[in-house]
Amino acid sequence: MGEIIRAVGAEDMVKIAVITAPDIAERARQIHHLSPTATAALGRTLLGASLLGNMLKGEKDTVTLRLSGGGPGGNVVAVSDSAGNVRGYMDEPRADLPTRADGKLDVGGLIGRDGTLTVSRDLGLKEPYIGSVQLVTGEVADDLAAYFVESEQVGTAVGLGVLVGTDRAVRAAGGFIVQLLPGAPEELVGRLEENVTMMDALTTILDEDGAEEVIRQVLKGMEPRILDRERVEYRCYCSRERIAEGLQSLGTATLRELAAEDRPAEIRCRFCGLDYLFPAQELSALADGLGKR
């Protein structure tokens, strides 16, 4: 489980959402057998998606983040519901890189910088709202901040971090999104920038003091006030019925070809790793169902 805390400051002219969710990043590591750098890469993406998902209004709304930077980790994908419950995967979960010169995990190198961050919001309309920006660093937080500025014209500071221990397990994971509300005085921009620059390392704060200390440091001197808290978790919505619908999208001919092989089709959920077996007889039934539509 994790938690998202929402707060405001500077006479309600600034809003911040902070997530602390080491369990989410650790669950992803265990499901996908992630390398240390991949744990940080997918973990940051999951945390960012959870924060964005928690901003959605509709109960059935979802948001998907996809980072495609051409790095050895391949595509990194995270999907969140409107409560902030999230799931995700990356193409090459075992890919890894040496640490950077400063001793930090090379997330930007693993994801790559030659590509895009795509944010897709499914709001229950005919088509999802899709925004895409060129990757800035591949470190996830900088790229999300660029997305807000370029696609939504909202000045935003984003911080995301995953602390991986020497045993490869996640020790701390979390992040924040802070934004000025309409009508906020320009002087607040400089104060926020200074606070974010001067704050302690994000994962250190989360590991030693917790999410409320992130709020205190980012909104230093702005009399922050906590509005609410919400529990979030790594949650997959796969089911046998959903997988069957996906199989039917292959079409009647393909389903009959699979059934003719006379062996079960094994489908693994990319998000949670569960395996679903569909015997030849069931594949034929799915094909027959399509024929009756």
N, C-alpha and C positions, 0 to 999 in steps of 0.2 A: 504494500500500500504506500501511497504518497499523499501529499497535501498541497493544495494551491491556496495561497492567502492573497486576498485582494485588499488594497489599501489606497488611501488618497492622502495628499499633503498640500501645503501651500494654499490653504483655504480652498481646497477641492479643485485646484487648478492643475494638479498633477495626479495621475493614477499609475499604480504599479501592481503587477501580479507576480508573485514569487512562487516557484514550485520547489519542493524538496522531495525527491523520490528515488532514493538509492535502490529500493526494491524493484522499481520498473527497469532500471538499467541492468540490475543483476539478473532479473528474470529473462531479459533479452539475451544476456550473455550465456545463460544456461541453455535456453532453447536452441540458440543458433551456434553454440560452441565458438563464441567470438574470440579473436585474438585481443590482446590488450588495447591496441590502437583502434580496432574495429569496435570494441566495447565503448570507447569514448566517442567514436564517430556516430554509431547508431544510437547510443545513449543520448547524446546532445540533440539529435534529430527527433527522437521520441519526446524529449522534454519540451522542445520548441513546439512540436505539434500539439502536445497536451495543453500548453499555454494558449495557443491559437484556438484550439477546439473549445476551450473553456470560455472563449469570448463569443462564441456563436449563440444565437438567440433561440432558434427552433430546436425542439427536443430531438428531432430526427436528423438534424444537420450534421455534416461531417466535414473534416478538412484533411487533405492529403499533402504532405511535403515530399518532394522528390528532388534529390540532389544528384545531378549527372555531370561529374567533373572530369571524366576520363582517367581517373586514377586507378590504381590496382585494386581498390575495394569495389569498383563497379558502382552501380546505382544504389542509393540509400533511400529507403521509402519508409514513411511513418504515416499512420492514419489515426485520427482522433475523433471521438464522438463529441457531442456538445457539452458533456460533463467533464471532459478531459481524460477519459479513459482511452488508452492508446495501445497500438500494436505496430509492429514494423519488421523489416528485414533488410539485408543488404546482399548484393549478388555474390560477393566473395568474402564470407564472414571470417575466414581464417587468414586472410591477407594481413600482413603486418609490415611495419617499417621500423628502422632504428629510431631511437628518440632524437629529438632535435638538439642543437648545440646548447640550448638552455635547459635541457633535461626533460622537456615536456613531450608528450606523445604527439607525433606528427599527423594530426587529423587532416590538416589541409593537404598534405602529401598523399595520404591514403585516398581521400575523396577526389582530389585533383581540383584544378582551378580553370580548366579549359572546358567550360560548359555552363549549365544553367541551374538555377533553383526555380522549381515550379510549385506554385501553391494553388491547389484546386479545392474550391469550396462547393460542396453539394448542398444546396439549400432547398431541395425538393422541387426545383423548377425543371423545365424541359432539358436544359443544359447547365452543367456546373459553371461557376465563375472561375476562370483560370487566369492567373497572372504569372509571368515568368521574367526573371532578371538574370543577367550574367553574374556568375559567381565572382565574388570579390577576393576571398581568401580560401574558401573551402572549409573554413573552420566552423561553419554553421551559424554562429551568432552574428558575425559581421554580415553574412549573406542575408539573414532574416531582416536585419536592420536596413540593408539596402533595398530589400523588397518593399518594406513599409514606405520608404521615402519615394521610390520610383513608381510603384504600382498603386499606392494608396495615398501618396502625398501627405504622409503623417510622420513627423519627426519622431524617431523612436530610438531608444537605447536598449540593446539586448545583451544579456550575459548568459552563457550556458557553460556548464562544466561537469565533468565526470572524473572522480578520483579513483584510480585503480590501484589496489594494494599489490604488494610483492607476491601475494598468493593468487593474483589475477582477479580476485573478487572485488566488487565495487564497494568502496568505503563511504563515498559521499557522491551525490548527484543532484543537480538542481539548476535553477536559472531564474531569470527575471525579464520582464518586459515593462519598460516605463515610458509613458507618453504624456505630452502636454495636452490639456483639453482646450477646446476653442476659447479664445479670449484671454489665454494665459499671457502675462507680460513677457517680453523678450528676455528680460534679465534672468528669468528662470532657466533658460537654455544654458547659459554660462554656469550657473550654480549646479545644475544637474551634471554637466560635463565634468566639472571639477570634482564633484562627489564621486562619480563613477571612476574617474582617473585615480583618485586618492584612496578608494576603498581597498581593503585587504583582498587577497586572492579569494575568489568566489568559493572554490571548493574548501578552502581553509575555514572560511566563515561557516559554511554549512556543516563541516566536520566537527568544528569545535564549539560553535555558538548557536547554530540553527537559523531557520529562515527569517525569523523576526529581526535578527541582527542585520540581515541583508537589507531589509526595509529601512532600518535605522540609519545604515550607512549611505544608501542611495538617496534617501530623502533627508539627509542630515540638515538641520536648521529649518525644516519645512513642516514641523509638527505633524508627523504622519499619524493617521488614524485608520485602524484596521476595520474593514467593512464586513468581511465574511471569510469563511474557510470551507474548503470542499475536499473530500477524499477522492483520490484518483488511483488507478491501478493499471497494470498491463492486462488488457482484456481482449480476447479474440472472439468474434461472433460466428466462427465457422460452424457448420452443422452438416449432417448427411444430406439434408434437403437442399442446402445451398450448393454443395458440391455437385449434386445431381443436376441442378439447374445449369451449372457451369458446363457439365458434360453435354447436356442437350444443346448448348450453344455450338457444339462441334458439328451438328447436323446429322440427319438420318444416315447418310451413306457412311460417314466416319464411324458412327456408333455401331453400325452393322459390321464393318470391317474389324473393329475391336472385338465384337462378340464372336466373330468367326475364328478368332485366334484361340478360342476355347480356354482362356485363362483369365483370372481376375485382373481388372485394371486397378492399379494402386495409385491413389492420388494423395499427395502430401500437402497439407496447408502450409503455405509459405510463412504465415505469421506465427503459428504456434507449434508446427512440426507434427501435428496429429496425422496419422495415416488412415485413409478410408479405402476399403476394398469393395469393388463392384464386380460380382461374378458375371460371367458371360450372359446368363439368363436375365440378370437385372439390366445389363446393357441393351439387350434385345427389347426388353420392356420399355426402356427409355426411348428407344428408336420407334417403337410402335406408338408410344404416346405422342411423339412428334407427328407421326403420320395421320393421326386422328384430329389434329388441330385444323 
